[in-house]
Amino acid sequence: MRTQHSDQQGFTLLELLVVIFIIGLLVALLLPAVQSAREAARSTDCKNRMRQLALASHMHHDAVGYFPPARYESRPGAEPSQQCGLETPTWLARVMPYIEQTALGQRWDLSKPWYEHPEAVRTTVPDIFLCPSRRSGTRPLGTRSLRTTVDGGGGRLPCGCPIPPRPVDVSLDIEGALCDYAGNHGDLTPGSTGASTDFYYGGNGTGVIISVRPQCKDGVATAPADRIRMASVSDGTSSTFLFGEKYIPPEQLGQFPEDSPAYDGDHLPASSRLAGPGLRLAHGPSDILADMFSFGSWHPAGVHFALVDGSVRMFDSHTDTKILGSLANRKDARVVELAN
């Protein structure tokens, strides 16, 4: 009787290791390409969101005759009667009716401090406020700690005599929506006083979305005293920044002062940033030399800016600061020709 043997074929351990190694190598080679494709898609999405926000700014201009002011801020020495509206909402609340948020826009009272609005109003985060490379699929909120004075205490003494209420300092933590885009407040060119912080005050910014002085009536800001119009951009709408991406380091997401609630009209970096000599673009998310007044992004290729003509361009994070200053300043007579 003959015994039949069947030849069994299989992988040896060495062959299995070789296959695993090849698969791992292919994954390692393909992963950067996949990540690059995803970032390209996120970058395109970011540009589209910025175009929508730029269009909203244009529609605001068409409706009222000027670009939305970043916030109200009186100049030093202003009469007390002209120091109003200093905590009212930023430009990002003013464009609500033009970004398909009409119902929300109607709930903003631009004469009241931003933090006095209902939580549902100040914590709503429209999608076009967020860069997909930084906060895709989230509804980020930031907190601002405020100190205010209320009447506290009171009551009666053992004799029955009344104790009048007295002012008491109270700390309040107020939540608000965050935003990855900030208006172009200009460069660091001194304004009327020549002080290094002169750009900070109403009407002194050399950009387009800037702090403005309020027109006050009975302690309420009724209109901006300074108005930036298309005609104010004498350097040309195609060579002047409208707004750009904020610099926010990863460890500071949602943290004051780098990532303040977007409607906070009391804190300039919440709504606007600056660029030019003395303030370059951030060289990546973790640039320790950038600060809360800097533009910057999480895109490896650079930083997106919307120009006044409504176009959106990406600028290398190492762009010369003199060029940045010319692009940030709406009227310095140094026109930058951008290649198509």
C-alpha positions in Angstrom: 0.0 0.0 0.0 1.5 3.3 -1.1 1.2 6.4 1.1 0.4 9.6 -0.7 1.9 12.8 0.5 0.4 16.2 -0.4 2.7 19.1 -1.0 1.6 21.9 1.2 2.7 25.4 0.3 2.7 28.4 2.7 4.5 31.5 3.9 7.7 31.1 5.9 8.2 33.6 8.8 10.8 35.4 6.8 8.5 35.9 3.8 5.7 37.1 6.1 8.1 39.7 7.6 9.1 40.9 4.2 5.4 41.3 3.2 4.7 43.3 6.3 7.8 45.5 5.7 6.7 46.2 2.1 3.2 47.1 3.2 4.5 49.4 5.9 6.9 51.0 3.4 4.0 51.7 1.0 1.9 53.2 3.8 4.8 55.4 4.8 5.2 56.6 1.2 1.5 57.2 0.7 0.7 58.9 4.1 2.4 62.2 3.2 0.6 62.3 -0.1 -2.7 61.6 1.7 -2.0 64.3 4.3 -1.0 66.7 1.6 -4.2 66.1 -0.3 -6.2 66.6 2.9 -4.4 69.9 3.7 -4.9 71.1 0.1 -8.7 70.5 0.5 -8.7 72.2 3.9 -6.8 75.2 2.5 -9.3 75.5 -0.4 -12.1 75.4 2.1 -10.4 78.1 4.2 -10.1 80.3 1.1 -13.8 79.8 0.3 -14.9 80.8 3.8 -12.7 83.9 3.7 -14.3 84.9 0.3 -17.7 84.6 1.9 -16.6 86.8 4.8 -15.0 89.3 2.4 -18.3 89.4 0.4 -20.2 90.1 3.6 -17.9 93.0 4.3 -18.6 94.4 0.8 -22.3 94.0 1.4 -22.0 95.9 4.7 -20.2 98.6 2.7 -22.9 98.7 0.1 -25.6 98.9 2.7 -24.2 101.6 5.0 -21.4 103.2 2.9 -18.3 102.0 4.8 -16.5 98.9 5.9 -17.5 97.5 9.3 -15.3 99.1 12.1 -13.3 96.6 14.2 -14.6 98.2 17.4 -15.2 101.5 19.2 -12.2 103.0 21.0 -11.9 106.7 22.1 -8.6 108.5 21.9 -6.8 109.5 25.1 -8.1 112.8 26.5 -11.5 112.5 24.8 -14.3 114.2 26.6 -16.2 111.9 29.0 -19.3 112.4 26.8 -17.4 110.9 23.9 -16.2 107.8 25.8 -19.0 105.4 25.0 -19.5 102.0 23.3 -16.1 100.8 24.4 -17.3 97.2 25.0 -19.8 96.9 22.2 -19.6 94.0 19.7 -16.9 93.8 17.1 -17.2 93.9 13.3 -17.9 90.2 13.2 -21.3 90.9 14.8 -22.0 93.7 12.3 -21.6 91.4 9.3 -24.1 88.8 10.6 -27.0 89.8 8.3 -24.7 89.3 5.3 -23.5 85.7 6.1 -26.9 84.1 6.2 -27.3 84.8 9.9 -30.0 87.4 9.7 -32.0 86.1 12.6 -28.8 86.1 14.8 -27.8 89.5 13.5 -31.2 90.9 14.6 -30.5 89.7 18.2 -27.3 91.8 18.4 -27.8 95.2 19.9 -24.7 97.1 18.7 -25.2 99.7 21.4 -24.8 97.2 24.3 -21.7 95.6 25.7 -21.1 92.3 23.9 -21.1 90.3 27.2 -24.6 91.5 28.1 -26.1 89.6 25.2 -27.8 86.2 25.8 -25.5 83.3 25.9 -27.2 81.8 22.8 -26.2 84.9 20.8 -22.6 85.4 21.9 -21.7 81.7 21.7 -23.0 81.0 18.2 -20.1 80.1 15.9 -20.8 80.4 12.2 -18.9 77.9 10.1 -17.1 80.7 8.1 -15.5 81.9 11.3 -13.3 78.8 11.4 -10.2 77.6 9.5 -10.6 73.9 8.7 -6.9 73.3 9.3 -7.2 74.6 12.8 -10.6 73.8 14.2 -12.5 71.7 11.7 -15.8 70.3 12.9 -15.7 72.1 16.3 -17.8 74.8 17.9 -15.0 76.5 19.9 -15.7 78.9 22.7 -13.4 81.2 24.6 -13.7 82.8 28.0 -13.1 86.4 29.1 -12.8 87.2 32.8 -14.4 90.5 33.5 -14.6 92.5 36.7 -17.6 94.6 37.4 -19.2 96.4 40.3 -22.6 95.6 41.7 -24.4 96.7 44.8 -24.0 94.1 47.6 -24.3 93.8 51.3 -27.0 95.9 52.9 -29.4 94.6 55.6 -30.0 95.9 59.1 -28.0 96.4 62.3 -29.2 94.9 65.6 -30.7 98.3 66.4 -32.9 97.9 63.3 -31.0 100.6 61.5 -30.7 99.9 57.7 -27.3 99.3 56.1 -27.3 100.7 52.6 -25.9 98.5 49.8 -22.3 99.2 48.9 -20.3 98.7 45.7 -18.7 95.2 45.5 -16.2 94.0 42.9 -17.4 90.8 41.2 -15.5 88.6 38.7 -17.4 87.2 35.8 -16.3 84.6 33.3 -18.1 85.3 30.0 -18.1 82.7 27.2 -18.1 83.8 23.5 -17.6 82.3 20.1 -14.1 82.2 18.7 -12.9 83.1 15.2 -9.8 82.3 13.1 -9.9 85.5 11.0 -9.0 89.1 12.0 -9.5 92.4 10.4 -6.5 94.3 9.0 -5.9 97.1 11.5 -2.8 98.3 9.5 0.9 98.6 10.2 2.7 100.1 13.2 2.9 103.6 11.6 2.4 106.2 14.4 -0.8 108.3 14.1 -1.7 111.6 15.6 0.2 111.4 18.8 3.3 109.6 17.6 3.1 107.1 20.5 4.1 103.5 19.9 0.6 102.4 20.8 -1.1 105.1 18.7 -2.5 102.5 16.2 -4.7 101.2 19.1 -7.0 104.2 19.3 -10.0 105.2 17.2 -9.3 106.4 13.7 -5.5 105.9 14.0 -5.3 102.5 12.3 -3.8 102.5 8.8 -5.7 99.4 7.7 -9.3 98.9 6.6 -11.1 97.2 9.6 -9.9 99.5 12.3 -10.8 100.9 15.7 -13.0 104.0 15.4 -14.1 106.8 17.6 -17.8 106.6 18.6 -20.4 109.3 18.1 -22.2 109.3 21.4 -25.7 110.4 22.4 -26.8 110.1 26.0 -23.9 107.7 26.7 -24.7 105.4 23.8 -22.6 104.9 20.7 -24.9 105.7 17.8 -22.5 105.7 14.8 -18.7 105.6 14.0 -17.0 109.0 13.8 -14.3 107.4 11.5 -15.4 105.6 8.4 -13.2 103.6 6.0 -14.7 103.5 2.5 -13.6 102.1 -0.8 -12.4 105.6 -1.7 -10.3 105.6 1.5 -8.1 102.7 0.1 -6.0 105.0 -2.1 -3.3 102.3 -2.6 -5.8 100.2 -4.6 -8.2 97.5 -3.5 -6.2 94.7 -5.1 -3.0 95.6 -3.1 -4.5 96.2 0.4 -5.4 93.6 3.0 -9.0 93.5 4.2 -8.5 90.7 6.8 -6.3 87.6 7.4 -5.8 84.6 9.5 -4.9 85.0 13.2 -1.8 83.7 14.8 -2.9 81.4 17.7 -0.4 78.8 19.1 -1.8 75.3 19.8 -1.4 75.6 23.5 -3.4 78.9 23.6 -6.5 77.7 21.8 -9.5 79.1 23.7 -7.2 81.0 26.1 -7.2 84.8 26.7 -5.5 87.0 25.4 -4.3 85.1 22.3 -7.6 83.6 21.5 -10.3 85.9 22.9 -14.0 85.7 22.1 -14.5 87.2 18.6 -17.2 89.7 19.7 -15.1 91.2 22.5 -14.9 94.9 21.5 -12.7 95.7 24.5 -9.7 93.6 23.3 -8.2 94.6 20.0 -6.6 91.3 19.0 -10.0 89.6 19.3 -11.1 91.2 16.1 -8.0 92.7 14.4 -4.3 92.2 13.8 -1.4 94.2 12.3 1.5 93.5 10.0 4.7 95.2 8.7 8.1 96.3 10.0 8.3 95.3 13.6 5.5 92.7 13.3 6.1 89.9 10.8 3.9 87.0 10.0 4.1 84.0 12.4 6.4 81.3 11.0 4.0 78.4 11.8 1.7 77.6 14.7 4.4 77.4 17.4 6.4 80.5 16.5 7.6 81.9 19.9 8.6 85.2 18.4 5.0 86.0 17.2 2.5 87.6 19.5 -1.2 88.3 19.9 -1.1 91.1 17.4 0.4 88.8 14.6 -1.3 87.3 11.6 -0.5 83.6 11.1 -2.0 80.2 10.2 -1.7 76.5 10.6 -1.3 76.0 6.9 2.2 74.7 6.0 2.3 76.8 2.8 1.6 80.2 4.3 -1.1 82.6 5.5 -4.3 83.5 3.7 -5.4 87.1 3.3 -8.5 88.5 1.8 -7.8 91.7 -0.1 -10.2 94.7 -0.3 -11.2 93.7 -3.9 -12.6 90.4 -2.4 -9.9 88.1 -3.7 -8.1 85.7 -1.4 -4.3 85.0 -1.6 -1.8 83.0 0.3 1.4 84.7 1.4 4.6 82.9 2.4 5.1 83.3 6.2 8.6 84.7 5.4 7.2 87.6 3.3 9.4 90.7 3.7 7.9 92.9 6.4 8.2 96.1 4.3 6.0 94.4 1.7 3.6 93.4 4.4 3.5 96.9 5.8 2.6 98.3 2.3 -0.2 95.8 1.9 -1.5 96.5 5.4 -1.4 100.3 5.0 -4.3 101.5 2.8 -2.7 104.9 2.0 1.1 104.9 2.2 1.5 105.4 -1.5 3.6 102.3 -1.8 1.6 100.1 -4.1 2.6 96.4 -4.2 1.9 94.7 -7.6 0.9 91.1 -6.9 1.5 88.5 -9.6 -1.6 86.7 -10.9 
